[in-house]
Amino acid sequence: QVTLLESGGGSVQSGGSLRLSCAASEFAQSTYCMAWFRQRPGKEREGVANIDSDSQTTYADSVKGRFTISQDNSKHTLYLQMSSLKPGDSAMYYCAAVSAAAGHCMLLPGDYTYWGQGTQVTVSS
């Protein structure tokens, strides 16, 4: 069983930055996908970015050039550096993980097995 715990959410003004962290219990599998999703009120959960065990990354078009996903394997921690934040980025952000071969990671919620509880990000104009 993998447990994920997000932190780093908060309230910022438009144009500001935040860094989200996701602390993961040790993942026994050597190959995996980890991702950030977000969900706005009344909307479906959407993929933001993912990274695999080879550090290959994928981003949603809406965040390309503004968000950066990274991982520190020594600390079992996933990060999401968010810059140039917009009010439309306001959402609950979730960390997710699944055992998968490198290069086969998708940004679809149904593909992920393990989920954190989420951390709220609010961007004001």
C-alpha positions as CSV (number, residue, x, y, z in Angstrom):
1,Q,0.0,0.0,0.0
2,V,1.4,3.4,-1.0
3,T,0.4,6.5,0.9
4,L,0.7,10.0,-0.5
5,L,0.6,13.2,1.4
6,E,0.4,16.6,-0.3
7,S,1.5,19.9,1.1
8,G,2.4,23.4,-0.1
9,G,-1.0,24.7,-1.1
10,G,-2.2,28.2,-0.2
11,S,-3.5,31.5,-1.5
12,V,-1.5,33.7,-3.8
13,Q,-2.2,36.6,-6.2
14,S,-2.3,36.2,-9.9
15,G,1.3,36.0,-11.3
16,G,2.6,34.4,-8.1
17,S,4.2,31.1,-7.5
18,L,3.7,28.1,-5.3
19,R,5.5,24.7,-4.9
20,L,3.5,21.7,-4.0
21,S,5.1,18.6,-2.5
22,C,3.9,15.0,-2.3
23,A,5.6,12.8,0.2
24,A,5.2,9.1,-0.7
25,S,5.8,6.0,1.3
26,E,8.4,3.8,-0.3
27,F,7.2,2.6,-3.7
28,A,8.2,-1.1,-4.0
29,Q,8.0,-1.1,-7.8
30,S,11.0,0.1,-9.7
31,T,9.0,1.5,-12.6
32,Y,6.1,3.9,-11.9
33,C,4.2,6.9,-12.9
34,M,3.5,9.8,-10.6
35,A,1.2,12.7,-11.4
36,W,-0.5,15.9,-10.3
37,F,-4.2,16.3,-11.0
38,R,-6.5,19.1,-10.0
39,Q,-10.2,19.5,-9.6
40,R,-12.2,22.7,-9.6
41,P,-15.7,22.8,-8.0
42,G,-18.3,21.3,-10.3
43,K,-15.6,20.1,-12.7
44,E,-14.0,16.7,-13.5
45,R,-10.6,15.9,-12.2
46,E,-8.0,16.8,-14.8
47,G,-4.4,15.9,-15.3
48,V,-1.8,18.6,-14.8
49,A,1.6,16.8,-15.2
50,N,3.2,13.4,-14.8
51,I,6.6,12.0,-14.4
52,D,7.8,8.4,-14.8
53,S,10.7,6.4,-13.2
54,D,13.0,7.6,-16.0
55,S,12.0,11.2,-15.3
56,Q,10.1,11.6,-18.5
57,T,7.5,14.3,-18.1
58,T,4.2,15.2,-19.7
59,Y,2.2,18.4,-19.2
60,A,-1.3,19.5,-19.9
61,D,-1.3,22.3,-22.5
62,S,-2.9,24.7,-20.0
63,V,0.2,24.6,-17.8
64,K,3.1,24.1,-20.2
65,G,5.8,26.7,-19.7
66,R,4.4,27.6,-16.3
67,F,4.5,24.4,-14.2
68,T,7.4,22.0,-13.6
69,I,7.1,18.5,-12.2
70,S,10.1,16.9,-10.6
71,Q,11.0,14.2,-8.1
72,D,13.6,13.5,-5.5
73,N,13.9,9.8,-5.2
74,S,16.1,9.9,-2.2
75,K,13.3,11.6,-0.3
76,H,10.4,9.8,-2.0
77,T,9.0,13.2,-2.8
78,L,7.2,14.6,-5.9
79,Y,7.1,18.3,-6.6
80,L,5.1,20.7,-8.7
81,Q,6.6,24.1,-9.1
82,M,3.8,26.5,-10.3
83,S,4.7,29.9,-11.6
84,S,2.7,32.7,-13.4
85,L,-0.4,31.5,-11.6
86,K,-3.8,32.5,-12.9
87,P,-7.2,32.5,-11.2
88,G,-8.1,29.6,-13.4
89,D,-5.5,27.5,-11.7
90,S,-7.4,27.6,-8.5
91,A,-8.4,24.0,-7.5
92,M,-7.8,21.2,-5.2
93,Y,-4.5,19.6,-6.3
94,Y,-4.0,15.8,-5.9
95,C,-0.9,13.7,-6.1
96,A,-1.3,10.2,-7.7
97,A,0.8,7.2,-8.4
98,V,0.7,3.8,-10.2
99,S,3.0,1.0,-11.0
100,A,3.7,1.2,-14.8
101,A,6.5,0.9,-17.3
102,A,8.5,4.0,-18.1
103,G,7.2,5.8,-21.1
104,H,3.7,4.5,-20.6
105,C,2.3,7.2,-18.3
106,M,-0.9,8.9,-19.1
107,L,-2.7,11.9,-17.6
108,L,-6.0,10.1,-17.0
109,P,-7.4,9.8,-13.5
110,G,-8.6,6.2,-14.1
111,D,-5.0,5.1,-14.8
112,Y,-3.8,5.8,-11.2
113,T,-4.1,3.6,-8.2
114,Y,-3.0,5.6,-5.3
115,W,-4.2,9.1,-4.4
116,G,-3.4,11.7,-1.7
117,Q,-6.0,13.8,0.1
118,G,-5.3,16.9,-1.8
119,T,-4.1,20.4,-1.1
120,Q,-6.0,23.6,-2.0
121,V,-4.6,26.3,-4.3
122,T,-6.4,29.6,-4.6
123,V,-5.3,32.3,-7.0
124,S,-6.8,35.7,-6.7
125,S,-6.9,38.3,-9.4
